Amino acid sequence: MGKTLILCDCSGSQVIDSSALSDATGAPVSKLHSALCTTQIEHAAAAISGGDAIICCTQEQRLFEALADEIEAPALPVLDLRDRAGWSSDPASKLPKMAALVAEAALPAPSEKVMDVRSEGLCLIIGAEPVAIPAAEALKEHLGVTVLLTDGSDLPVTRAYDVIRGQLKTAQGALGQFSVQIDALEQLEPGGRGVPQLTAPRDGGRSECDIILDLTGGTPLFPAPEKREGYLRADPAHAPSVSEAVMKASHLVGTFEKPLYIKAEPLLCAHSRASQTGCSRCLDACPTGAIQPNGDHVVIDPMICAGCGACSSLCPSGAISYDAPPVDLTMRRTQTLARAYLEAGGEAPRLLVVNDHGSEMIRLSARFGRGLPADVIPLEIPALAAFGHAEMLAASAAGFADVTLLMAPGVDADVIAYEVDLARAMGAKVTLLDASDPDAMSDALYDAVSPAPIATPVRPVGSRRQIARQAAVALNPEAEVLPLPDGAPYGATVIDTDACTLCLSCVSLCPSGALGDNPDLPQLRFQEDACLQCGICASTCPEKAITLAPQMNLTPAALDQRVLHEEEPFACVECGALFGVKSTIEKITEKLAGNHAMFSNPEAVRMIQMCDDCRVNAQYHAKNNPFEGGERPRPRTTADYLSKRRDH
């Protein structure tokens, strides 16, 4: 690591062995400061001017950024060693954890992918007159306001904003691109004296706006309304919440950067084939409705996507993956933390996965409580649900004795719980910690008894699916097949050989190629490692001969194709070439011979038992040749034309 660590013990409140930290990380370190943000700020300025350094303090990040602006130098990255490691009641050495945190901070992070969202400030306020009109009065100087009154109150005598009456029927979109439809729409007639008059009600009124302020107090217009950008709602009977919503609306003008949370590979999607629905995990889990079917695949609206990450964890094929940050970076961070901790002399580390809420819990616990145990390494990610079973397995295989996920308000608890169950079934040691009090969080971590970590850590690479399999193999050295929960994306396809006719319709529709055929023999082949358990084969099978068995086959046989069902081929009665399935040809012959008008004679029945080439040849030479046409007319010649001329 080439960057210099700028160290500070925060007025002597933590112990940092700078030389030992330098030896453990291979990074040069500064002298140990005690007041880098106050009396020793000139040392911070020198470090910023020199660049190529990391300031080990996040509390004063804004101060250091302002200092960088003042001296016209790029701001330095910051690293929190104090709250996550230094401030702790655990007497054990914090050096391995600090080394791990430093190693993680050295990983290159890709730039965030964003799209620009433009809001012109057109705001639709919906509600009754007593609350909607005061909100419009407060926003009229900041936004272009239209008030949709839902009661029968008289319209205000003002042209500072527009007022209409009606019932909102539908609303779609997000910040900067809402589209609404209003029924029983009554608009203002601007002329005349006295009480403002309205037009006759009409249905189907359509309009667009950038912001929707919902003060009706009724059912939200969108699923997961708190995650729909540009949609603000408040209880009309609670004045503080209305004021807060009005204030937020006033700031939603201008150009905003919308993160692109998800990367999609439609060709890998196993949602549907030939109108047969298969995998719908992402559709069922998306809280905002940002994912919709689109033929054989699904499509994601980036404007509606709130970046919860549930779809990335649940997708069995990798068609959807989290991209803010990318999945492979999360894997590298996890493996780097474990490797650096163990190489620095630590034993049996534990991983604590948190989002921003969890990071605040850690800060409060460190400042006012016991802090984190020395063997608990925090990993902050933006979306807790994006840390799925593959990431949990990778962390356990990398050497973590336990992986703890700290729950937080607003996370997709059902998705996280399912992924935890799946990871446990595959050998990971995972704990769900639901604590809203920092002291309760610390007590649970201190009181926990950690299991023994894996004896020989491994750090697999590849796709999430490949990493999950490699980690499961390492975590279960004695096992061959692991039973998994229902709905797991790994498993076998079970064939009822008595019912299967080897029609191979399942092969043609399998989206992952797990099912295959043999061009030379009537065989149904299967590669378990490739099976997504999407269920398209089972729903397609006309004989209902296919069932799914969720499991993880850890043996090398799962990587090879094996024969699920095969039968003896039928030999053409004319040329002897092998074609079709013997039992099927015999069954068709038995049902049709003498029982159908087209197969009343032996010659027609015999054609059933011929290969394609021989059947065509036999039909061509048959008495009633279906390919035979009428007699071709004689070509006309010059003599034919001249014979009809009267001058000849």
C-alpha positions, 0 to 999 in steps of 0.5 A, spaced: 500 500 500 503 506 497 498 511 501 501 514 508 496 513 514 495 520 517 494 517 524 490 521 530 489 518 537 483 523 538 486 527 544 489 520 547 482 517 547 484 510 543 491 506 543 494 506 536 501 502 535 503 506 529 509 502 528 506 495 528 500 498 524 505 500 519 508 493 519 502 489 519 499 493 513 505 495 509 503 502 509 507 508 511 504 512 517 505 519 520 507 521 527 501 519 531 497 526 532 492 527 538 489 534 535 489 533 528 483 537 527 485 543 532 491 545 534 495 540 529 491 542 523 497 544 520 499 537 519 493 535 516 494 541 511 501 539 509 498 532 508 492 534 504 497 538 500 502 532 499 496 528 497 497 520 496 494 519 504 489 517 508 486 521 514 484 516 519 478 520 522 471 521 519 468 525 524 471 531 521 471 529 514 467 536 513 473 540 516 478 536 512 474 537 505 473 545 507 481 545 508 482 542 502 478 547 498 481 553 502 488 550 500 486 548 493 488 541 493 484 535 492 480 532 498 483 526 501 479 519 503 478 518 510 478 512 514 474 511 521 479 507 526 476 510 532 469 508 532 470 501 529 476 499 532 479 504 537 474 506 542 472 499 545 472 496 552 475 489 549 482 489 552 484 484 546 489 487 541 485 492 536 491 491 531 488 486 527 482 489 526 485 496 524 490 492 519 483 489 516 480 496 515 486 499 512 487 494 507 479 494 505 480 502 504 486 501 499 481 497 495 480 501 488 472 503 488 469 504 481 466 510 480 458 511 481 454 510 475 448 516 475 443 519 471 441 526 471 434 527 473 431 534 471 425 537 475 422 544 473 418 544 480 411 543 477 408 540 483 401 537 484 398 538 491 392 533 493 388 534 499 382 537 502 381 545 502 383 546 509 390 543 508 392 543 501 391 551 500 395 553 506 401 548 503 400 551 496 400 558 499 407 556 502 410 553 496 407 558 491 413 562 491 418 556 490 414 551 485 409 551 480 403 549 484 396 546 482 392 544 487 387 538 486 381 539 491 378 532 493 372 536 497 367 540 495 370 547 498 369 553 494 375 555 490 380 561 493 380 567 489 387 567 487 391 566 480 398 565 484 397 557 483 392 553 479 386 550 483 382 544 480 377 539 483 376 531 481 378 524 483 385 522 482 384 515 478 392 513 476 399 516 477 405 513 474 412 515 474 417 518 479 421 525 480 421 529 474 416 525 470 410 523 474 403 522 469 397 523 472 389 521 470 384 525 473 376 523 473 370 528 474 375 534 473 373 541 474 377 546 472 377 554 473 373 559 469 377 565 469 372 570 467 366 573 471 364 576 477 363 573 484 365 566 486 369 562 481 366 558 476 368 551 474 367 547 468 363 541 467 366 535 470 369 530 465 373 524 466 380 522 463 383 528 464 391 527 463 397 531 466 404 531 468 408 534 473 415 533 477 412 533 484 406 530 488 404 532 495 399 527 497 395 530 503 389 526 503 391 521 508 389 515 505 392 509 501 398 511 498 399 512 490 405 507 490 407 501 493 413 503 498 411 510 498 417 512 502 422 510 496 418 513 491 422 519 489 418 526 488 412 523 492 411 526 498 405 524 503 403 527 510 398 526 515 393 532 514 391 532 521 399 532 523 401 539 522 409 538 523 409 532 518 405 537 513 410 542 514 416 537 513 413 535 507 412 542 504 419 544 506 422 537 502 417 539 496 420 546 496 427 543 495 426 538 489 427 543 483 433 543 479 438 537 476 439 531 481 443 525 480 440 519 480 444 512 482 443 507 477 443 501 482 442 495 478 446 492 472 441 487 468 443 482 463 437 480 459 439 474 455 441 471 462 433 472 465 429 466 466 423 469 467 419 466 461 420 462 455 414 461 449 409 464 454 411 459 460 412 463 466 418 461 470 422 465 475 419 471 478 423 472 484 425 479 483 418 481 481 415 478 487 420 481 491 421 488 488 417 493 493 417 499 489 414 495 482 420 498 478 421 491 475 416 489 470 415 483 465 417 484 458 416 478 454 421 472 456 425 477 460 424 483 465 425 490 465 427 495 470 425 502 471 431 506 473 427 512 475 423 507 480 428 503 483 430 505 490 436 500 490 434 496 496 438 490 492 433 484 494 433 482 486 440 482 486 440 477 492 434 473 489 436 472 482 439 465 480 442 467 473 446 473 474 441 477 470 440 482 475 446 484 479 447 490 484 452 495 481 452 501 486 457 498 488 458 492 484 457 485 487 465 483 485 467 489 489 463 487 495 466 480 495 473 483 495 472 487 501 469 481 505 475 477 503 480 482 504 478 484 511 478 476 513 485 475 509 488 482 512 485 480 519 488 473 519 495 475 516 496 481 522 495 475 527 488 475 529 484 469 530 476 467 528 474 474 526 467 476 526 463 480 520 458 485 522 454 487 516 451 494 517 448 499 512 448 507 514 443 506 520 448 500 523 454 505 522 450 510 526 449 505 532 456 503 532 458 510 533 453 511 538 456 505 542 463 507 541 462 514 544 457 512 549 458 505 551 462 499 550 463 499 542 465 493 538 469 487 540 476 487 538 474 481 533 468 484 530 469 487 523 464 492 521 462 492 513 458 498 511 454 497 505 448 501 502 443 496 501 443 490 506 438 486 502 444 486 497 448 482 501 445 475 499 447 468 501 453 468 496 456 474 500 455 470 506 458 464 504 464 467 501 465 471 508 464 464 511 469 461 506 474 467 507 475 465 514 470 469 518 467 465 524 460 468 524 457 473 519 452 478 523 447 482 519 444 488 523 437 489 521 435 496 520 428 500 519 426 499 512 430 493 510 427 488 506 426 483 512 423 477 509 428 477 503 434 477 508 431 472 512 430 467 506 437 469 504 440 467 511 436 461 511 439 459 504 446 460 507 445 456 513 443 450 509 449 451 505 454 451 511 455 459 513 455 461 520 450 467 519 446 471 525 441 476 524 441 481 530 435 486 530 437 491 536 435 498 535 439 500 542 446 501 541 448 498 548 443 492 546 447 491 540 454 491 543 451 486 549 449 481 544 456 481 540 460 481 546 455 475 549 455 471 543 459 465 542 462 464 536 463 457 532 470 455 530 472 458 523 473 454 517 480 451 518 483 453 511 480 459 508 478 459 501 477 466 496 473 463 490 472 468 484 467 468 479 459 469 478 455 469 485 453 462 483 460 460 482 462 463 488 456 460 492 458 453 490 465 453 491 464 456 498 459 451 500 464 445 497 469 448 502 465 449 508 462 442 507 468 437 506 464 431 508 457 432 505 455 430 498 448 433 497 445 439 501 438 439 502 435 446 501 429 450 502 423 451 497 424 456 492 432 455 492 436 457 486 440 450 486 437 443 485 435 437 481 430 436 476 427 429 477 424 425 471 418 420 472 421 415 467 414 412 466 410 418 464 416 421 460 415 420 452 422 424 451 418 429 447 424 434 449 420 440 449 423 441 456 430 441 452 428 447 447 425 451 453 430 451 458 433 458 459 440 455 462 442 449 458 441 445 464 437 440 460 440 437 453 439 432 448 443 427 444 442 428 437 444 421 436 440 417 441 433 418 444 436 421 451 434 427 456 441 429 459 441 434 465 447 438 468 445 440 475 450 445 476 446 449 471 439 448 473 436 455 476 430 451 478 426 456 474 420 451 473 419 452 466 421 445 464 415 442 469 410 447 467 412 446 459 412 438 460 405 435 457 406 429 461 407 432 467 413 428 468 418 433 471 418 435 478 424 440 482 428 438 488 432 444 491 439 441 493 446 443 492 450 437 489 457 438 492 460 433 488 464 434 481 458 430 478 454 436 478 458 439 473 457 434 468 451 432 464 448 425 466 442 421 463 436 422 466 432 418 461 433 414 455 430 409 451 431 404 445 431 408 438 426 405 433 429 402 426 426 405 420 423 399 417 425 401 410 433 403 411 434 401 418 436 408 420 435 410 427 430 415 429 425 417 434 423 412 440 421 405 439 416 405 445 413 411 442 413 409 435 410 402 437 404 406 441 402 411 435 402 405 430 398 401 435 393 407 436 392 409 429 393 402 425 386 400 423 383 406 427 383 412 423 381 413 416 388 415 413 391 409 416 386 404 414 391 400 409 398 397 411 402 401 406 400 408 410 401 404 417 408 402 414 410 409 413 409 411 421 415 406 422 419 410 416 424 415 417 423 422 414 427 421 408 424 414 407 417 416 408 417 422 403 420 417 398 414 412 399 409 418 399 412 420 392 411 413 389 405 411 392 399 410 388 395 417 391 402 421 391 400 427 395 406 431 391 403 429 384 401 435 381 396 435 374 399 435 367 404 440 365 401 445 360 405 445 353 409 451 352 407 456 347 411 457 341 411 462 336 407 458 331 402 458 336 401 465 336 402 466 328 396 461 327 391 465 330 393 471 326 388 472 320 393 475 315 397 468 316 
